Amino acid sequence: MAAAAAQGGRSGGSGGSSGAGGGSSCGTGVGRSGLLDKWKIDDKPVKIDKWDGSAVKNSLDDSAKKVLLEKYKYVENFGLIDGRLTICTISCFFAIVALIWDYMHPFPESKPVLALCVISYFVMMGILTIYTSYKEKSIFLVAHRKDPTGMDPDDIWQLSSSLKRFDDKYTLKLTFISGRTKQQREAEFTKSIAKFFDHSGTLVMDAYEPEISRLHDSLATERKIK
Amino acid sequence: MVRAGAVGAHLPTSGLDIFGDLRKMNKRQLYYQVLNFAMIVSSALMIWKGLIVLTGSESPIVVVLSGSMEPAFHRGDLLFLTNFREDPIRAGEIVVFKVEGRDIPIVHRVIKVHEKDNGDIKFLTKGDNNEVDDRGLYKEGQNWLEKKDVVGRARGFLPYVGMVTIIMNDYPKFKYALLAVMGAYVLLKRES
């Protein structure tokens, strides 16, 4: 397991990552909580192990999120993620109930309750699999753009990505769903990850950010034309 | 590996940072890490409880700890048990039973059975490789076993696999260390 720990260390790297939108800013005020500042490494450049496929994908996803949320000031919608968390929490709840009931009423008497909990747990697992495969797919960000006039419903932007195992081609897909017309438009790009990372594994935002902006603008301008 | 900052109690930002993945996460992602760990534990627990319900035995998988049933079973073999009430216990069958007041299940063969009309039985057991029957193992004054002492009867077995359990019980520190490392790996590494 030393290999696993070392790998975790390399992906942590010398300091930093992009935030997932929820962190505190690096403390500029004098009075901010010192420990929380030192814990969060949101605003430092992202450095990861360039050979670790999942770390690469995570950092590209996080940076794309950061661009959409900070540059275009969209508001993140946690509905999809909350759905997954709820399903998992309910499953664990069934497991805990089974554990406690079996402890209080030793085996033969607890049989019906145990059977019920076990079946419910596996049903919830099935629901979770269906949810992540069909509803969540590979979407990692759902963001809303509030209509400035306040009259129309929000426009929804969705980001999903894929990076195959041991492959270097990263595909990022941006989906725009108009609040008013409920129409859906997509744009995507597939590029090698070598275009965005330097040889030491630092993500070069100057190369990545224009790609995101280009995707975004290609969808946004179509809307204005219509 | 240069440590960042010599002033004050800085958290490490270079070198081995096992919390690296965690520091980039927001509250929901942190909760998901904990949930992920809980789900792995729950899955193992539910599979075990499910086996208990399916087989009707309170311990459906046991490890043979002694050589008293050689040449049939050796120390370190894994046994699969069922405990259905309808199955009669007959002489010659291998049963796993617990002596009242002791935790450790014993795997031996039934050699004598007395049965009443209403289905109550009392039976005597002996290990194939032992010289004498098990009366020395039973409780003080007890000469026969009853249905309620039975944990189950052996339906299938896997040789040698149980040695892992024996080793982990002989060296509990190794077991806890292994579990701690596995738990830390799941909690600290971000799932893709």
Contacts between the chains, C-beta under 8 A, distances in Angstrom:
chain1	res1	chain2	res2	distance
A	1	B	181	4.2
A	1	B	182	7.3
A	1	B	185	6.4
A	4	B	185	5.1
A	4	B	189	7.2
A	5	B	16	7.2
A	5	B	18	5.9
A	5	B	184	7.9
A	5	B	185	7.8
A	6	B	16	7.0
A	8	B	17	7.8
A	8	B	18	4.9
A	8	B	20	6.4
A	8	B	21	6.5
A	8	B	185	7.9
A	8	B	188	5.9
A	8	B	189	5.8
A	9	B	15	7.0
A	9	B	16	3.7
A	9	B	17	5.5
A	9	B	18	6.0
A	9	B	20	6.9
A	11	B	20	5.8
A	11	B	21	6.4
A	12	B	16	7.9
A	12	B	17	3.3
A	12	B	18	7.0
A	12	B	19	6.9
A	12	B	20	1.7
A	12	B	21	6.6
A	12	B	23	7.5
A	13	B	14	7.9
A	13	B	17	7.2
A	13	B	20	6.5
A	14	B	4	7.8
A	14	B	13	6.3
A	14	B	14	4.1
A	14	B	15	7.9
A	15	B	4	7.0
A	15	B	13	4.0
A	15	B	14	6.5
A	16	B	13	7.4
A	17	B	20	7.7
A	17	B	23	7.2
A	17	B	24	3.8
A	18	B	24	7.4
A	19	B	24	7.1
A	19	B	26	7.5
A	20	B	24	6.7
A	20	B	25	6.3
A	20	B	26	4.6
A	20	B	29	6.3
A	21	B	26	6.5
A	22	B	26	3.0
A	22	B	27	6.2
A	22	B	28	7.5
A	23	B	26	6.4
A	38	B	10	5.9
A	38	B	11	4.6
A	39	B	11	6.3
A	39	B	23	5.8
A	40	B	23	6.2
A	41	B	13	6.8
A	41	B	20	8.0
A	41	B	23	4.9
A	41	B	24	6.6
A	42	B	24	7.3
A	44	B	13	7.9
A	54	B	190	7.5
A	54	B	192	3.8
A	57	B	192	6.3
A	58	B	190	6.1
A	58	B	192	6.6
A	62	B	24	6.8
A	78	B	28	6.5
A	81	B	28	5.6
A	81	B	32	7.9
A	82	B	28	7.6
A	84	B	32	7.8
A	85	B	28	6.7
A	85	B	31	6.4
A	85	B	32	6.4
A	85	B	35	6.6
A	88	B	32	7.6
A	88	B	35	4.6
A	88	B	36	7.9
A	88	B	38	7.8
A	88	B	39	5.9
A	89	B	35	6.7
A	91	B	39	6.5
A	91	B	42	6.5
A	92	B	35	6.8
A	92	B	38	4.8
A	92	B	39	6.4
A	92	B	42	5.3
A	94	B	42	8.0
A	94	B	46	7.9
A	95	B	38	7.9
A	95	B	41	7.8
A	95	B	42	3.6
A	95	B	45	5.6
A	95	B	46	5.8
A	96	B	42	7.9
A	98	B	45	7.3
A	98	B	46	7.0
A	98	B	49	5.6
A	99	B	45	6.4
A	102	B	49	6.8
A	106	B	58	7.8
A	107	B	52	6.5
A	107	B	58	4.5
A	108	B	58	8.0
A	111	B	53	6.0
A	114	B	49	5.3
A	114	B	52	6.9
A	114	B	53	5.2
A	115	B	53	4.8
A	117	B	46	7.5
A	117	B	49	7.3
A	118	B	46	5.3
A	118	B	49	5.5
A	118	B	50	4.3
A	118	B	53	6.3
A	121	B	42	6.9
A	121	B	43	7.9
A	121	B	46	4.6
A	122	B	46	7.1
A	122	B	50	7.9
A	125	B	43	7.6
